């Protein structure tokens, strides 16, 4: 058996020979199209790795039970944090692309037509597998048409298939709804401190609602009705009340040993949303600087389309907005001893 050689192992020749600028044939005639191609190829390689990590995480969560005493949750958090680091790097790559001026881009922009980053199947798959549904996207009609410059029918089909598989958000919701720590067996010695009575609610939540009410300023009084709506009536977005309650409970008591990793998980999901938003924002600013208000090469409204995605394309907005309903640590209801023992890994 021959020794494995570095360039053969990573198939370096294929990688280095996969750049074929359309606007020039020799280096003497070269412009920034080579940079443009390489930057986008690197993006796609990182997107491939993100999809790989996402599928591993989804494979863990798709099971009916995650063992908190195994390495399941720690592996999930590790993979998601890796995705976050990749997204940080992707954000930094924009700075390299920004060394190209608007006039530099015009040297080869017309040869790109009608190709555009909008047609990145892998990025759309990332969004779908995180949980951003087609119906939730800004200018959703852009994604459904097979017009010139849009996604191909084959790519649209693959994205549609991914959207009909359990997305990470859906799996996170199922996991949150399974949280057992409000089972009555752990609360027999809990003494309710407030006089509020809600027949359909756990006594902990009656106390917490009262503490939250007391934390609100006069200008925030409407938040109490929102609290009831989010955690007991309708939920928030497509996350039902039980899952929202679990996310709030984990966030409130995140310093308890058994909640360290669950909180890291929820916090990392918010970070991924934020980093994707940062990337969209930097992309929007760059495109506006490069082409102003012109139509994008793929036929979208260019910077206008990108600006619209900034306020709408979030997978885990509801989890991040749990912060709306937090109170001071000192005002939190004290947990019963039976539950403290359970969440402290005491045997």
C-alpha positions as CSV (number, residue, x, y, z in Angstrom):
1,X,0.0,0.0,0.0
2,X,1.4,3.4,-1.0
3,X,1.9,6.1,1.5
4,X,-0.9,8.7,1.6
5,X,0.3,12.0,0.3
6,X,-1.1,15.3,1.6
7,X,-2.4,16.8,-1.7
8,X,-3.9,13.5,-2.7
9,X,-5.7,13.1,0.6
10,X,-7.5,16.5,0.4
11,X,-7.7,16.3,-3.4
12,X,-5.9,19.6,-3.7
13,X,-5.6,19.5,-7.5
14,X,-9.4,19.5,-7.8
15,X,-9.8,22.4,-5.4
16,X,-7.1,24.5,-7.0
17,X,-8.2,23.9,-10.5
18,X,-11.9,24.7,-9.9
19,X,-11.7,28.5,-10.4
20,X,-12.6,29.5,-13.9
21,X,-13.2,33.3,-14.3
22,X,-15.5,34.3,-17.1
23,X,-14.1,37.8,-17.6
24,X,-10.4,37.1,-18.4
25,X,-8.3,34.3,-19.7
26,X,-4.8,35.3,-18.6
27,X,-3.4,36.6,-15.3
28,X,-2.2,39.7,-17.1
29,X,-5.8,40.6,-17.9
30,X,-6.9,39.5,-14.4
31,X,-9.3,41.4,-12.1
32,X,-11.2,40.7,-8.9
33,X,-13.3,37.9,-10.3
34,X,-10.8,35.3,-9.0
35,X,-11.2,36.7,-5.4
36,X,-15.0,36.7,-5.9
37,X,-15.0,33.0,-6.9
38,X,-12.7,31.8,-4.2
39,X,-14.6,33.7,-1.4
40,X,-17.9,32.1,-2.5
41,X,-16.3,28.6,-2.9
42,X,-15.0,28.9,0.7
43,X,-18.5,29.9,1.8
44,X,-19.9,26.8,0.3
45,X,-17.3,24.6,1.9
46,X,-18.2,26.0,5.3
47,X,-21.9,25.6,4.5
48,X,-21.2,21.9,3.8
49,X,-19.5,21.6,7.2
50,X,-22.4,23.4,9.0
51,X,-24.9,21.0,7.3
52,X,-22.8,18.1,8.4
53,X,-22.8,19.3,12.1
54,X,-26.5,20.1,11.9
55,X,-27.4,16.6,10.7
56,X,-25.4,15.1,13.6
57,X,-27.2,17.2,16.1
58,X,-30.6,16.4,14.6
59,X,-29.7,12.7,14.7
60,X,-29.2,12.9,18.4
61,X,-32.4,14.9,19.1
62,X,-34.6,12.8,16.9
63,X,-34.6,10.1,19.6
64,X,-37.4,10.0,22.1
65,X,-35.1,10.6,25.0
66,X,-31.8,12.3,25.6
67,X,-29.8,11.0,28.6
68,X,-28.6,14.1,30.5
69,X,-26.0,11.9,32.3
70,X,-24.5,10.7,29.0
71,X,-22.4,12.8,26.5
72,X,-25.5,13.4,24.3
73,X,-26.1,17.0,25.3
74,X,-22.5,17.9,25.6
75,X,-21.9,16.7,22.0
76,X,-24.9,18.7,20.8
77,X,-23.6,21.9,22.5
78,X,-20.1,21.2,21.1
79,X,-21.4,20.8,17.6
80,X,-23.6,23.9,17.8
81,X,-20.8,26.0,19.2
82,X,-18.6,24.8,16.3
83,X,-21.3,26.1,13.9
84,X,-21.1,29.4,15.8
85,X,-17.4,29.6,15.3
86,X,-17.8,28.8,11.6
87,X,-20.3,31.6,11.3
88,X,-17.9,34.0,13.0
89,X,-15.3,33.1,10.4
90,X,-17.8,33.6,7.6
91,X,-18.5,37.0,8.9
92,X,-14.8,37.8,8.9
93,X,-14.6,36.7,5.3
94,X,-16.8,39.6,4.3
95,X,-13.9,41.9,5.2
96,X,-11.8,40.3,2.5
97,X,-14.5,40.7,-0.1
98,X,-14.9,44.3,0.9
99,X,-11.3,45.0,-0.3
100,X,-13.0,45.0,-3.8
101,X,-14.5,48.3,-4.8
102,X,-17.7,49.0,-6.7
103,X,-15.7,49.8,-9.8
104,X,-13.7,46.6,-9.4
105,X,-17.0,44.6,-9.2
106,X,-18.4,46.2,-12.3
107,X,-15.4,44.9,-14.3
108,X,-17.0,41.4,-14.3
109,X,-20.5,41.8,-12.8
110,X,-22.3,41.4,-16.1
111,X,-20.7,38.0,-16.8
112,X,-22.3,36.6,-13.7
113,X,-25.9,37.1,-14.9
114,X,-28.2,35.5,-13.9
115,X,-26.2,33.6,-11.2
116,X,-26.3,35.0,-7.7
117,X,-25.8,34.0,-4.1
118,X,-29.6,33.7,-3.8
119,X,-29.2,30.3,-5.6
120,X,-27.0,28.8,-2.8
121,X,-28.9,25.6,-2.2
122,X,-26.7,24.8,0.8
123,X,-27.5,28.1,2.6
124,X,-31.2,27.5,2.0
125,X,-30.8,24.0,3.4
126,X,-29.1,25.4,6.5
127,X,-32.1,27.7,7.0
128,X,-34.6,24.9,6.5
129,X,-32.8,22.5,8.8
130,X,-32.5,25.1,11.5
131,X,-36.3,25.6,11.2
132,X,-36.9,28.7,9.0
133,X,-39.8,27.6,6.9
134,X,-40.4,28.8,3.4
135,X,-43.7,30.5,4.4
136,X,-41.8,32.6,7.0
137,X,-39.3,34.1,4.5
138,X,-39.2,37.6,3.3
139,X,-40.5,37.8,-0.3
140,X,-41.4,34.1,-0.2
141,X,-42.5,34.3,-3.8
142,X,-38.8,34.5,-4.8
143,X,-38.3,30.9,-3.5
144,X,-41.3,29.4,-5.2
145,X,-40.8,30.5,-8.8
146,X,-38.4,28.8,-11.2
147,X,-37.8,32.1,-13.1
148,X,-34.5,33.0,-14.6
149,X,-32.1,33.7,-11.7
150,X,-34.1,31.7,-9.1
151,X,-33.3,28.3,-7.6
152,X,-33.5,25.4,-10.0
153,X,-36.4,23.0,-9.9
154,X,-34.1,20.3,-8.5
155,X,-32.7,22.5,-5.8
156,X,-36.2,23.7,-4.8
157,X,-37.2,20.0,-4.6
158,X,-34.3,19.2,-2.3
159,X,-35.1,22.2,0.0
160,X,-38.8,21.2,0.1
161,X,-37.7,17.7,1.1
162,X,-35.6,19.2,3.9
163,X,-38.5,21.3,5.1
164,X,-40.7,18.2,5.5
165,X,-38.0,16.5,7.7
166,X,-37.9,17.4,11.4
167,X,-36.0,20.7,11.7
168,X,-33.7,21.4,14.6
169,X,-36.3,23.9,16.0
170,X,-39.0,21.2,15.9
171,X,-36.7,18.8,17.7
172,X,-35.8,21.4,20.3
173,X,-39.5,22.0,21.0
174,X,-40.1,18.3,21.6
175,X,-37.1,18.1,23.9
176,X,-38.3,21.2,25.9
177,X,-41.8,19.7,26.2
178,X,-40.4,16.6,27.8
179,X,-38.7,18.4,30.7
180,X,-39.9,16.6,33.8
181,X,-39.1,19.0,36.5
182,X,-42.6,20.4,37.1
183,X,-43.9,16.9,37.8
184,X,-45.9,17.0,41.1
185,X,-43.5,14.4,42.7
186,X,-40.9,17.1,43.1
187,X,-43.2,19.8,44.5
188,X,-44.9,18.1,47.5
189,X,-43.0,20.2,50.0
190,X,-43.4,23.5,48.1
191,X,-45.3,26.2,49.9
192,X,-46.9,28.7,47.6
193,X,-46.0,32.3,48.6
194,X,-48.6,34.2,46.6
195,X,-52.4,34.1,47.1
196,X,-53.0,33.9,43.4
197,X,-54.9,30.7,42.4
198,X,-55.1,29.4,38.8
199,X,-56.7,25.9,38.6
200,X,-55.0,25.2,35.3
201,X,-51.5,26.2,36.4
202,X,-48.8,24.8,38.5
203,X,-48.4,26.6,41.8
204,X,-44.8,27.6,40.9
205,X,-46.1,29.6,37.9
206,X,-48.7,31.3,40.1
207,X,-45.9,32.6,42.3
208,X,-43.7,33.4,39.3
209,X,-46.4,35.3,37.6
210,X,-46.9,37.4,40.7
211,X,-43.2,38.1,41.0
212,X,-43.1,39.1,37.3
213,X,-46.1,41.4,37.8
214,X,-44.3,43.1,40.6
215,X,-41.2,43.6,38.5
216,X,-43.0,45.5,35.8
217,X,-43.0,49.3,35.6
218,X,-46.1,51.3,34.9
219,X,-45.3,51.5,31.2
220,X,-44.9,47.7,31.0
221,X,-48.2,46.6,32.6
222,X,-49.4,45.1,29.3
223,X,-46.6,42.6,29.5
224,X,-48.6,40.6,32.1
225,X,-51.2,39.7,29.5
226,X,-48.4,38.8,27.1
227,X,-47.0,36.5,29.8
228,X,-50.3,34.7,30.1
229,X,-50.5,34.4,26.3
230,X,-47.0,33.2,25.7
231,X,-46.7,30.7,28.6
232,X,-50.3,29.4,29.0
233,X,-52.6,30.3,26.1
234,X,-51.0,30.4,22.6
235,X,-47.2,30.1,23.0
236,X,-45.0,32.3,20.9
237,X,-44.5,32.0,17.2
238,X,-44.6,28.2,16.5
239,X,-43.4,27.3,20.0
240,X,-46.2,26.0,22.2
241,X,-46.7,27.2,25.9
242,X,-45.2,24.1,27.5
243,X,-41.9,24.4,25.6
244,X,-41.8,28.2,26.3
245,X,-42.3,27.4,30.1
246,X,-39.4,24.9,30.0
247,X,-37.1,27.4,28.2
248,X,-37.9,30.1,30.8
249,X,-37.4,27.6,33.7
250,X,-34.0,26.5,32.4
251,X,-33.0,30.1,31.9
252,X,-34.1,31.1,35.4
253,X,-32.2,28.3,37.1
254,X,-29.3,27.9,34.7
255,X,-26.8,27.8,37.6
256,X,-28.1,24.5,38.9
257,X,-25.8,21.7,37.7
258,X,-28.3,19.8,35.5
259,X,-29.3,23.0,33.7
260,X,-25.8,24.1,32.7
261,X,-25.8,22.3,29.4
262,X,-29.5,22.9,28.6
263,X,-28.9,26.6,29.1
264,X,-25.7,26.5,27.0
265,X,-27.8,24.8,24.3
266,X,-30.5,27.5,24.3
267,X,-28.0,30.3,24.5
268,X,-26.0,28.9,21.5
269,X,-29.1,28.7,19.4
270,X,-29.7,32.4,20.0
271,X,-26.0,33.1,19.1
272,X,-26.4,31.2,15.8
273,X,-29.4,33.3,15.0
274,X,-27.5,36.4,15.9
275,X,-24.4,35.4,13.8
276,X,-26.6,34.6,10.8
277,X,-28.2,38.0,11.2
278,X,-24.8,39.7,11.4
279,X,-23.8,37.9,8.2
280,X,-27.0,39.1,6.4
281,X,-26.4,42.6,7.7
282,X,-22.8,42.8,6.5
283,X,-23.9,41.3,3.2
284,X,-26.6,43.9,2.9
285,X,-24.2,46.8,3.6
286,X,-21.6,45.3,1.1
287,X,-24.2,44.9,-1.7
288,X,-25.5,48.4,-1.1
289,X,-22.0,49.8,-1.4
290,X,-21.2,47.7,-4.5
291,X,-24.3,48.2,-6.6
292,X,-26.4,50.9,-4.7
293,X,-30.1,50.4,-5.6
294,X,-29.6,48.3,-8.7
295,X,-31.3,44.9,-9.1
296,X,-29.3,41.9,-8.0
297,X,-27.7,39.6,-10.6
298,X,-30.3,37.0,-9.8
299,X,-33.3,39.4,-10.4
300,X,-34.1,40.2,-6.8
301,X,-34.4,43.7,-5.5
302,X,-30.8,43.6,-4.5
303,X,-30.0,45.4,-1.3
304,X,-33.7,45.9,-0.7
305,X,-34.3,42.2,-0.5
306,X,-31.3,41.7,1.8
307,X,-32.5,44.4,4.1
308,X,-35.9,42.8,4.3
309,X,-34.5,39.5,5.5
310,X,-32.8,41.1,8.4
311,X,-36.0,41.6,10.4
312,X,-37.7,38.3,9.3
313,X,-35.2,35.4,8.9
314,X,-34.8,34.1,12.4
315,X,-35.2,30.5,13.5
316,X,-35.0,30.9,17.3
317,X,-36.4,34.4,17.9
318,X,-38.9,33.1,20.5
319,X,-36.1,31.5,22.6
320,X,-34.1,34.7,22.6
321,X,-37.2,36.7,23.6
322,X,-37.6,34.7,26.8
323,X,-35.4,37.4,28.3
324,X,-38.6,39.6,28.2
325,X,-40.0,37.6,31.0
326,X,-37.1,37.3,33.4
327,X,-37.0,38.7,36.9
328,X,-34.1,39.4,39.4
329,X,-32.4,36.4,40.8
330,X,-33.3,37.4,44.3
331,X,-37.0,37.4,43.5
332,X,-37.1,33.9,42.0
333,X,-39.3,31.4,43.8
334,X,-37.3,29.0,45.9
335,X,-37.3,25.5,44.6
336,X,-38.4,22.6,46.9
337,X,-35.8,20.3,48.4
338,X,-36.9,17.3,46.4
339,X,-36.3,19.1,43.1
340,X,-33.0,20.7,44.3
341,X,-31.7,17.2,45.0
342,X,-32.8,16.0,41.5
343,X,-31.2,18.8,39.6
344,X,-28.0,18.8,41.6
345,X,-27.1,15.2,40.6
346,X,-27.3,14.0,44.2
347,X,-27.6,10.2,44.4
